Amino acid sequence: MNPHLATALTLYESNHIDLQRLISWHLCYGVVISTPKVFALCFHSNSEEPDKAVAFEHSDTLYVTMCCGDMLSGLCPLKDDYEYIAFNRDFKGSERTRLLGMEAFYSKLR
């Protein structure tokens, strides 16, 4: 098993979240990335409402539901397909969706 998938499975199970159901949804409507360096679940969205899934042809944003491992190498093949990247982050008690320009995001990861 991919070690990053194992990490995600442990984390989700400890929080009583059905990771298999989440993976199934992303296989049908989004993007599942599993390599030796990363495990990630993402979906196509639009910058106006980044937390809502849309068809790829209507998207300008990659919403990252979860990512374990090396995000830079894992998501890099997708960076030219989207103008923005979004994710939900709880920071200092403030949970909200973050939306960043894809180039700005990747320059921070390097």
Buried (B, 14 or more C-beta within 10 A) or exposed (E): EBEBBEEBBEEBEEEEEEBEEBBEBBEEEBBBBBBEBBBBBBBBBBBEEBBEBBEEEEBBBBBBBBBBBBBBBBBEEBBEEBBBBBBBEEEEEEEEEEBBEBEEBBEEEE
